[in-house]
Amino acid sequence: MFKYKVTIDTRSNFNSTTCNMVCIKLVGEQGESVRTNLKGMTPFVKGASSFYVHTDADIGKVVMIELDKQASLLSVAESWFVDKVTVRSPDKKVDYIFPVYRWIKDINVHRFREGTALREMDDTHHLGSYSREQELTRRREDYSWHNYADGLPHCMKTAGVHTLPPEVEFSFTKTKEFAFKAATGITELSLMGLDSKSTPWKKFEDIEKVLSNKKTRISEYVKKHWREDAFFGYQYLNGNNPILIRRCTVLPTNFPVDKTAFDGEKSLKKEMKDGNIYLCDYKNLDGVITNVIGGKKQHLVAPLVLLHKTPDNELKPIAIQLKQTPAEDNPIFVPADEEYDWLLAKTFVRSADFNEQQLNAHFLRTHLLAEVFSVSLLRNMPMVHPLYKLLVPHTRYTLQINFLAKRLFISETGTFAQFASSGGKGMYTILQRSLSSVTYRSLCIPDDIKDRGVESLPNYYYRDDGLKLWDIIHKFVKGVLKFYYKKDKDVKKDKELQNWIQDIYEHGFLSQSNSGIPKSFSTVQEMVKFVTMVIFTCSAQHAAVNSGQYDYGGFMPNNPMTLQEPPPTKKGIATEASLLQTLPNIDTTVQGMAALWLLNKRASDFVRLGTYPDVHFIEDTPKLLIHTFQEELVNFSVEIRQRNKNLDVPYTYLDPAEVENSVAI
């Protein structure tokens, strides 16, 4: 008789335990145990519970377990979250670890492999291919592709939150917190009553008072400095949309800026040659159908903005054209214009930037792409695959948050669809145009910085912190993947890996070859770079475009989600009153503030970048690499915090301690 000690770790979260009858079967290289009832009705409480499984013969190395639970006549079926199962060999010399980290809610048999990472070609046990095939068959049923809207990345097909597979659902804590915040945002901001006032603001002081109900250090700075040219330019570097600005070496033909863009004798041509002129072009917004709010047609422009790096290293706007086509009724505004002409032009730009940032930089380039990466991983990678182990922490909560985003923000009744100028048909036009312009290089920050020609722009903390984070992530990914893929031929032979990238190419980028997205991998180097991009997108890039939304948008005039009056067609007529009339009404402002407040609230179960509470890797080398990765992130966090002490506007969004591991909000 041989005796195997089985230890089952139950998650310590609320409602994770069970009193159901739990059964287990051990499968070894030389045989298997019978299905064993683990002490009948013994409750599986939080933490470790140990039992013994007996066999008539030595079953050899334990390579798989089969786990199920059944309700008895005296109990109801309960959900149970299992962290891991450990099986100790009869001679007590070997512990076989089986990562689980999922809910078991049904009465079906669930199979889990021993924790050593195995590619398909390494999986030589006769049950290896069978278990991989069975797991992926089930996964492809659970995670099927859905065409949410033409011209957009495909998403996961689901009928609702409660039909999501248990392993991708929010935790109980996350569910309750999110529902509470979504339902009480306006109350929490102390704005009750204002959400029903469909009238314009009469004074800027009234808007300032509203912000005072919930303010941050940066929102207070915004309130004081939003009118200033230097702060307007600064936001292109370190605000919510830091990926639009690019160096301008030749003026666009549709932007006929003349010498009035500069005071004195300074030559625009010389400044461009010296690398001091930068351009922001909102062409994706051109001609989109705008929203109707409260029965009134809203307005959105597609501006071109020229900025100058001054000798004292500030970035200031020097010319703004609000529409793409030059015309007599489309004047080019400059800082020398009347105060409210210039401020109104900048306000139209800031509103355009809100819509561009929300739809392209944020929703498309992080949320929708993260969903593609996640669904493809779950469809093509069994749990035992090293890439699954590496990437699954970066998929946490993404599928559920995206479902909620579509329902709460961009559906017909969603906040964005109801209150943003591009809500409705225009929203999908912008998303479609944006996807067609997304390139692989633009998703890889070292390539993107080079292609935009912004390597030497001063005070560009998004660039500095982003490049450093990319390097830290790349080093980690390279170490892990090179441990499993020694040669390029290993990459070519991995069918599961190739299926993963093929799915991303087809369903994420709609097989657009001009995107530069690979549809297969030929080398280890190619794979490492792409996986680095995936982790960076799901963590750092999302933090960069999400975490500052309330900071920079809580004071509405700096970031209006819609504008009620058309853009000016001539100069000399704008006033403070006309600007206030152009801004969104009180109720729209309040709804926007509540949405941004929700998106900026950190959950109590926030998991920061590089933190892996679920231990998927059991080999010493990847565990050591994870430890080194974490140390480097901590050291970098210290550097950022030291730098920020000397900044009027600290840049915290890419501080590793503030970056979440996945798109979870």
C-alpha positions in Angstrom: 0.0 0.0 0.0 1.3 3.4 -1.0 0.2 6.6 0.8 0.2 10.1 -0.9 -0.4 13.2 1.2 -2.7 15.6 -0.6 -2.9 19.2 0.5 -5.5 21.5 -1.0 -5.2 25.3 -0.5 -8.5 27.2 -0.5 -8.5 30.9 -1.3 -8.9 33.1 1.7 -11.3 35.5 0.0 -14.9 35.8 1.1 -17.2 33.0 0.1 -14.4 30.8 -1.3 -14.9 27.8 1.0 -17.2 24.7 0.5 -18.8 22.0 2.5 -19.5 19.9 -0.7 -18.0 16.5 -1.0 -14.7 16.8 -2.8 -13.1 13.9 -4.7 -9.7 13.6 -6.3 -7.9 11.1 -8.5 -4.1 11.1 -8.9 -2.7 10.2 -12.3 1.0 9.1 -12.5 3.3 8.0 -15.2 2.9 4.4 -14.0 -0.7 4.3 -13.1 -3.5 6.1 -11.2 -5.4 6.1 -8.0 -9.1 5.4 -7.6 -11.4 8.4 -7.3 -11.1 9.2 -3.6 -13.6 11.0 -1.4 -11.6 13.3 0.8 -13.2 12.7 4.2 -16.8 13.1 3.1 -18.4 16.3 4.5 -15.2 17.9 6.0 -15.4 21.6 5.1 -12.7 23.1 3.0 -12.0 26.2 5.0 -9.6 29.0 4.1 -6.0 27.8 3.9 -4.6 24.3 3.6 -6.5 21.1 4.2 -4.6 17.8 4.1 -5.7 14.3 3.3 -4.3 10.9 2.3 -4.9 9.0 -1.0 -3.9 5.3 -1.0 -2.9 3.2 -4.0 -2.0 -0.5 -4.3 1.1 0.3 -6.4 3.5 3.1 -6.9 2.0 5.3 -9.7 5.3 7.0 -10.3 5.6 10.7 -11.0 2.3 12.4 -10.5 1.5 14.3 -13.7 -2.2 15.1 -13.4 -5.0 15.3 -10.9 -8.7 15.1 -11.5 -10.8 17.2 -9.1 -14.5 17.4 -8.6 -17.1 18.3 -5.9 -20.6 17.1 -5.4 -23.5 18.4 -3.2 -25.0 15.9 -0.8 -28.6 15.6 0.4 -27.7 17.8 3.3 -25.9 20.6 1.3 -26.4 22.7 -1.7 -23.9 23.2 -4.6 -21.3 25.8 -3.5 -18.7 27.7 -5.4 -15.2 26.8 -4.3 -12.0 28.6 -5.1 -8.9 26.4 -5.1 -5.4 28.0 -5.2 -3.3 24.9 -5.6 -3.0 21.2 -4.8 0.2 19.7 -3.5 0.8 15.9 -3.6 3.7 14.5 -1.5 5.2 11.2 -2.7 5.1 8.1 -0.5 8.8 8.4 0.3 8.2 12.1 1.3 11.0 13.2 -1.0 9.0 14.9 -3.7 6.2 17.5 -3.6 4.2 17.7 -6.9 2.6 21.1 -7.2 -0.6 21.6 -9.2 -1.5 25.3 -9.8 -5.3 25.7 -10.0 -6.3 29.3 -9.1 -9.9 29.1 -10.2 -13.4 28.6 -9.1 -15.0 25.2 -9.2 -18.7 25.8 -9.4 -20.1 22.8 -11.1 -20.0 19.0 -10.5 -17.8 18.2 -13.6 -14.4 16.7 -13.3 -11.6 19.2 -13.7 -8.1 18.2 -14.8 -5.0 20.0 -13.7 -1.4 19.3 -14.8 1.7 19.3 -12.6 3.2 22.8 -12.5 6.3 22.3 -14.6 5.9 24.4 -17.8 5.7 22.3 -20.9 5.4 23.2 -24.5 3.5 20.8 -26.7 6.7 19.2 -28.1 8.0 18.7 -24.5 4.8 17.0 -23.4 5.8 13.4 -24.0 3.5 11.6 -21.5 0.8 9.7 -23.3 -1.9 11.8 -21.5 -0.2 15.1 -22.4 -1.6 15.6 -25.9 -5.0 14.3 -24.7 -5.3 16.7 -21.8 -4.1 19.7 -23.8 -6.6 18.9 -26.5 -9.4 18.4 -24.0 -8.6 21.7 -22.2 -8.4 23.8 -25.4 -11.6 22.2 -26.8 -13.4 23.3 -23.7 -11.8 26.7 -23.7 -12.7 27.4 -27.3 -16.3 26.7 -26.4 -16.1 29.1 -23.5 -14.1 31.8 -25.3 -15.5 32.2 -28.8 -14.9 35.2 -30.9 -17.6 37.8 -31.5 -17.8 40.7 -34.1 -19.0 43.5 -31.8 -19.0 46.1 -34.6 -17.6 46.1 -38.1 -14.0 47.4 -38.3 -13.3 46.9 -34.6 -11.2 44.2 -33.0 -13.3 41.1 -32.2 -14.2 40.4 -28.6 -15.4 37.5 -26.5 -18.9 36.3 -27.1 -21.0 36.5 -23.9 -24.6 37.0 -23.1 -23.8 38.8 -19.8 -21.5 39.0 -16.8 -23.1 35.9 -15.2 -22.3 33.8 -18.3 -18.5 34.5 -18.1 -16.4 31.5 -17.2 -15.7 31.5 -13.4 -11.9 31.9 -13.9 -12.3 35.4 -15.5 -15.0 36.8 -13.2 -14.4 39.6 -10.7 -13.8 38.6 -7.2 -16.7 39.1 -4.7 -14.9 42.2 -3.4 -14.3 43.7 -6.8 -17.9 43.0 -7.9 -19.4 44.8 -4.8 -17.0 47.7 -4.9 -17.5 48.3 -8.7 -21.2 48.1 -8.4 -21.3 50.5 -5.5 -19.0 53.0 -7.1 -20.9 52.9 -10.4 -24.2 53.5 -8.6 -23.0 56.2 -6.2 -20.5 58.2 -8.1 -22.6 61.4 -8.2 -23.5 61.0 -4.5 -19.9 60.3 -3.6 -18.8 63.5 -5.4 -21.5 65.4 -3.4 -23.2 66.5 -6.7 -26.8 65.4 -6.0 -29.2 67.7 -7.6 -26.8 69.1 -10.2 -27.2 65.9 -12.3 -30.7 67.1 -13.4 -29.8 70.7 -14.2 -29.7 70.9 -18.0 -28.6 74.6 -18.0 -25.3 76.2 -19.0 -22.8 77.3 -16.4 -22.9 81.0 -15.6 -19.5 81.5 -13.9 -16.2 79.6 -13.9 -16.2 80.1 -10.1 -19.3 77.7 -10.0 -17.4 75.0 -11.8 -14.4 75.5 -9.5 -16.7 75.0 -6.5 -18.0 71.7 -7.9 -14.5 70.3 -8.2 -13.8 71.2 -4.6 -16.1 68.4 -3.5 -13.5 65.9 -4.6 -10.1 67.2 -5.5 -6.7 65.8 -6.1 -3.3 67.6 -6.0 -3.2 67.6 -9.8 -6.8 68.6 -10.3 -6.2 71.6 -8.1 -3.2 72.5 -10.2 -5.3 72.1 -13.4 -7.9 74.5 -12.0 -5.3 77.2 -11.4 -3.3 76.8 -14.6 -5.7 75.5 -17.3 -5.7 78.8 -19.2 -1.9 78.9 -19.5 -0.2 78.0 -22.8 2.7 76.2 -21.1 0.3 73.9 -19.3 -1.7 73.3 -22.5 1.5 72.1 -24.1 2.6 70.1 -21.0 -0.5 67.9 -21.2 0.6 66.5 -24.6 3.7 65.1 -22.8 2.3 63.9 -19.5 -1.4 64.2 -19.5 -4.0 61.5 -20.6 -3.0 61.4 -24.2 0.8 61.4 -24.4 1.1 59.5 -27.7 -0.2 62.0 -30.2 2.5 64.6 -30.4 5.2 64.3 -33.1 8.1 66.4 -34.4 7.2 68.6 -37.4 9.8 69.0 -40.0 7.5 70.1 -42.8 4.2 71.9 -42.4 1.2 69.9 -43.6 -0.2 71.3 -46.8 -3.6 71.8 -45.2 -2.1 73.9 -42.4 -0.8 77.1 -44.0 0.8 78.7 -40.9 2.5 82.0 -41.8 5.2 84.0 -40.0 2.6 85.4 -37.5 3.0 82.2 -35.5 6.2 83.8 -34.1 6.9 87.2 -32.6 9.9 89.0 -33.9 12.4 87.7 -36.4 12.3 84.1 -35.4 12.0 81.8 -38.5 9.5 79.0 -38.4 11.5 77.1 -41.0 14.7 77.4 -38.9 12.9 76.3 -35.7 11.6 73.2 -37.5 15.1 72.4 -38.8 16.4 72.7 -35.2 13.8 70.3 -33.9 11.8 72.8 -31.9 8.4 72.5 -33.7 5.8 69.8 -32.9 2.5 68.9 -34.4 -0.7 67.3 -33.1 -3.2 66.3 -35.8 -6.7 65.1 -34.9 -7.6 64.0 -38.5 -9.3 60.8 -37.1 -12.1 63.1 -35.9 -12.7 64.8 -39.2 -16.3 64.9 -40.4 -17.7 62.4 -37.8 -21.4 62.6 -37.0 -21.8 64.2 -33.6 -24.2 63.5 -30.8 -27.5 65.2 -29.9 -27.8 65.9 -26.1 -30.9 67.3 -24.6 -32.3 67.8 -28.1 -29.3 70.0 -29.1 -26.7 69.1 -31.7 -23.2 68.9 -30.2 -19.9 69.9 -31.9 -16.5 68.3 -32.3 -13.6 69.5 -34.4 -10.6 67.9 -36.0 -7.9 70.4 -35.2 -4.2 70.8 -36.2 -2.0 72.2 -33.4 1.5 73.5 -33.8 3.7 73.7 -30.7 7.1 75.3 -30.0 9.7 74.1 -27.6 10.9 77.4 -26.1 14.5 78.2 -25.1 13.5 77.7 -21.5 12.2 74.2 -22.4 8.5 74.8 -22.2 6.2 73.5 -24.9 3.7 76.1 -26.0 1.0 76.2 -28.8 1.8 78.7 -31.5 -1.0 78.0 -34.0 -4.4 76.2 -34.0 -6.6 75.5 -37.0 -9.8 73.9 -35.8 -10.8 72.1 -39.0 -8.8 70.1 -41.5 -9.5 72.1 -44.6 -8.1 75.6 -44.9 -10.8 78.2 -45.6 -11.8 81.8 -44.9 -14.2 80.7 -42.3 -11.5 78.4 -40.7 -9.0 80.9 -39.3 -5.7 80.0 -37.8 -5.6 81.1 -34.2 -2.4 82.3 -32.6 -1.4 83.5 -29.0 -1.5 87.1 -30.1 -5.2 86.9 -30.7 -7.8 88.3 -28.3 -7.8 86.4 -25.0 -11.1 84.6 -25.4 -10.5 83.9 -29.1 -7.3 82.0 -28.2 -8.9 80.4 -25.1 -11.9 79.2 -27.1 -9.7 77.7 -29.8 -7.7 75.8 -27.1 -10.9 74.6 -25.5 -12.1 73.1 -28.8 -8.7 71.3 -29.0 -9.0 70.0 -25.4 -12.5 68.7 -26.2 -11.2 67.0 -29.4 -8.4 65.5 -27.3 -10.8 64.1 -24.8 -12.7 62.2 -27.5 -9.5 61.1 -29.3 -7.9 59.9 -26.0 -11.0 58.0 -24.7 -11.7 56.2 -27.9 -8.2 55.6 -29.5 -5.5 55.9 -26.9 -7.6 54.4 -24.1 -10.4 52.1 -25.2 -9.0 50.8 -28.5 -5.3 50.6 -27.8 -5.5 49.2 -24.3 -9.0 47.8 -23.4 -9.9 46.2 -26.8 -6.4 45.0 -27.6 -6.0 43.5 -24.1 -9.2 41.6 -24.6 -7.8 40.2 -27.9 -4.6 39.1 -26.2 -6.6 37.5 -23.4 -9.1 35.6 -25.5 -6.4 34.4 -27.9 -4.4 33.2 -24.9 -7.3 31.3 -23.3 -8.3 29.7 -26.6 -4.8 28.6 -27.6 -2.6 28.1 -24.6 -3.2 25.3 -22.0 -2.4 26.1 -18.4 0.8 24.1 -18.6 2.3 26.2 -21.4 5.0 28.6 -20.3 3.4 31.5 -22.2 0.1 30.9 -20.4 1.9 31.0 -17.1 3.7 34.2 -18.1 0.7 36.1 -19.5 -2.3 35.0 -17.5 -1.7 37.4 -14.6 -1.9 40.2 -17.2 -5.5 39.1 -18.2 -7.0 39.4 -14.7 -10.5 41.0 -14.8 -10.0 42.2 -18.4 -12.9 40.3 -19.9 -15.4 41.4 -17.3 -14.3 45.0 -17.2 -14.6 45.2 -21.0 -18.1 43.8 -20.9 -19.1 46.4 -18.3 -17.3 49.2 -20.3 -19.4 48.3 -23.4 -22.6 48.2 -21.3 -22.0 51.2 -19.0 -20.1 53.6 -21.3 -20.5 52.9 -25.0 -23.9 51.2 -25.3 -26.8 53.4 -26.4 -27.6 54.1 -22.7 -24.0 54.4 -21.6 -22.4 57.5 -20.3 -20.1 58.1 -23.2 -22.8 57.5 -25.8 -25.2 59.9 -24.0 -22.9 62.7 -23.0 -19.8 62.9 -25.3 -19.8 64.8 -28.5 -18.7 61.7 -30.4 -21.2 59.4 -28.8 -23.3 57.3 -31.2 -22.3 56.8 -34.8 -19.3 59.1 -34.6 -17.8 56.9 -31.9 -17.6 53.9 -34.2 -16.3 56.0 -37.0 -13.4 57.1 -34.8 -12.7 53.6 -33.5 -12.6 52.2 -37.1 -10.3 54.9 -38.4 -8.1 54.5 -35.3 -7.7 50.7 -35.8 -6.8 51.1 -39.4 -4.0 53.5 -38.3 -2.6 51.3 -35.5 0.8 49.9 -36.3 2.9 47.4 -34.4 5.6 50.0 -34.1 3.2 52.4 -32.5 2.4 49.8 -29.8 6.1 49.4 -29.0 7.2 52.5 -27.1 10.9 52.5 -28.2 9.8 52.4 -31.9 6.9 54.8 -31.3 9.2 57.4 -29.6 11.6 57.2 -32.5 9.0 57.3 -35.2 7.4 60.4 -33.6 10.7 62.1 -33.4 10.3 63.0 -29.7 13.5 61.5 -28.3 14.9 64.8 -27.1 11.8 66.7 -25.9 12.4 67.9 -22.4 10.1 67.1 -19.4 8.5 64.2 -21.3 8.2 61.9 -18.3 5.8 59.5 -20.0 8.6 58.8 -22.5 11.3 58.5 -19.9 9.4 56.3 -17.5 7.8 54.3 -20.3 11.1 53.4 -22.0 12.6 52.4 -18.7 9.6 50.2 -17.9 9.7 48.7 -21.3 13.4 47.7 -20.8 12.7 46.2 -17.4 9.7 44.2 -18.8 11.7 43.1 -21.9 14.6 41.9 -19.8 12.2 39.8 -17.7 10.3 38.4 -20.7 13.6 37.6 -22.5 14.9 35.7 -19.5 11.7 33.6 -19.0 11.1 32.8 -22.7 14.8 32.0 -23.4 14.7 29.5 -20.6 12.1 27.5 -22.5 13.0 28.4 -26.1 16.7 27.9 -26.7 16.7 28.2 -30.5 14.6 29.8 -33.2 13.4 26.4 -34.4 11.7 25.9 -31.0 9.6 28.9 -31.8 8.7 27.7 -35.3 7.7 24.2 -34.0 5.4 25.5 -31.3 1.9 25.2 -32.9 0.1 26.6 -29.8 2.3 29.7 -29.9 1.8 30.1 -33.6 -2.0 29.7 -33.2 -1.9 32.4 -30.5 -0.3 35.0 -32.7 -2.4 34.0 -35.7 -5.6 34.6 -33.8 -4.4 38.0 -32.6 -3.5 39.0 -36.2 -6.8 37.8 -37.6 -9.2 38.8 -34.8 -7.4 41.8 -33.3 -6.1 43.5 -36.4 -8.5 42.0 -38.9 -5.6 40.6 -40.9 -4.4 44.0 -41.9 -0.9 43.3 -43.2 0.0 47.0 -43.3 -0.3 47.1 -39.5 3.0 45.3 -39.2 1.6 42.9 -36.7 3.2 39.5 -37.1 0.9 36.7 -38.1 3.6 34.1 -37.1 6.9 34.0 -35.2 10.2 32.8 -36.7 12.6 33.8 -34.0 12.9 34.0 -30.3 13.7 37.7 -30.6 10.4 38.3 -32.4 8.4 36.5 -29.8 10.1 38.2 -26.9 9.4 41.7 -28.4 5.7 40.9 -29.0 5.2 39.4 -25.6 6.9 42.5 -24.1 4.4 44.7 -26.0 1.5 42.6 -24.7 2.5 43.0 -21.1 3.4 46.7 -21.5 0.0 47.4 -23.2 -2.0 45.6 -20.5 -0.2 47.3 -17.6 2.0 50.4 -18.2 0.3 51.8 -21.3 -3.2 51.4 -19.8 -2.0 53.1 -16.6 -0.5 56.0 -18.7 -3.8 56.8 -20.4 -6.3 55.8 -17.6 -4.9 56.8 -14.3 -4.9 60.6 -14.8 -8.4 60.9 -16.1 -9.9 62.6 -13.1 -6.7 64.5 -12.4 -6.9 66.3 -15.8 -10.6 66.0 -16.5 -12.2 66.6 -13.1 -12.1 70.3 -13.8 -14.3 70.2 -16.8 -13.1 73.3 -18.8 -9.7 71.7 -19.2 -11.2 68.5 -20.7 -14.8 69.0 -21.9 -16.4 65.8 -23.2 -18.6 67.8 -25.6 -19.2 71.3 -26.7 -22.6 72.9 -27.4 -21.8 75.7 -29.9 -20.1 75.4 -33.3 -16.4 76.4 -33.7 -15.7 80.1 -34.3 -15.6 81.1 -38.0 -13.9 84.4 -37.4 -11.9 86.2 -34.8 -12.8 89.0 -32.4 -16.2 87.9 -31.2 -15.5 85.4 -28.4 -16.2 86.4 -24.8 -16.2 84.7 -21.4 -20.0 84.4 -21.7 -19.8 82.7 -25.2 -17.2 80.3 -23.9 -19.4 79.3 -20.9 -22.3 78.9 -23.4 -20.1 76.6 -25.5 -19.1 74.3 -22.6 -21.3 71.4 -21.7 -24.4 71.9 -19.4 -24.3 71.4 -15.7 -25.9 67.9 -15.9 -23.5 66.7 -18.6 -20.5 68.0 -16.6 -21.6 66.1 -13.5 -22.1 62.9 -15.4 -18.7 63.2 -16.9 -17.1 63.9 -13.6 -18.8 60.8 -12.0 -17.6 58.6 -14.9 -14.0 59.8 -14.6 -14.1 59.4 -10.8 -15.2 55.8 -11.2 -12.4 55.0 -13.7 -9.8 56.5 -11.4 -10.8 54.7 -8.2 -8.3 52.0 -7.2 -9.9 48.7 -6.1 -9.0 47.2 -2.7 -7.8 44.1 -4.5 -5.5 46.1 -6.9 -2.5 43.9 -8.0 0.5 46.1 -9.0 2.8 45.3 -11.9 5.2 42.4 -11.2 3.2 41.0 -8.3 2.1 37.4 -8.8 -0.1 36.2 -5.9 -1.0 33.2 -8.0 2.2 31.1 -8.4 2.1 29.5 -11.9 5.8 28.9 -12.3 7.4 26.3 -10.0 10.9 26.0 -11.6 13.7 27.8 -9.9 14.9 29.9 -12.9 11.6 31.7 -13.7 11.0 32.2 -10.0 14.4 33.8 -9.7 13.7 36.0 -12.7 10.4 37.1 -11.2 12.2 38.1 -8.0 14.8 40.1 -10.0 12.0 41.7 -12.0 10.2 42.8 -8.8 13.4 44.2 -7.3 14.1 46.3 -10.4 10.5 47.6 -10.4 10.9 48.6 -6.7 14.2 50.4 -7.4 12.6 52.2 -10.4 9.7 53.3 -8.2 12.1 54.8 -5.7 13.8 56.8 -8.6 10.5 58.1 -9.8 9.4 59.2 -6.4 12.7 61.0 -5.8 12.3 62.8 -9.1 8.7 63.8 -8.4 9.7 65.6 -5.2 11.1 68.4 -7.4 8.2 68.7 -9.8 5.3 71.1 -9.5 3.2 68.4 -11.3 4.5 65.0 -10.3 4.2 62.3 -12.9 3.1 59.1 -11.1 1.2 57.1 -13.7 4.1 54.9 -14.6 5.5 54.5 -11.1 5.5 50.6 -10.9 3.8 50.8 -7.5 0.9 52.6 -9.2 0.6 50.4 -12.3 -1.9 47.6 -12.2 -0.8 44.2 -13.7 -3.8 44.1 -16.1 -6.6 46.1 -17.6 -8.9 45.8 -14.6 -10.7 49.1 -14.6 
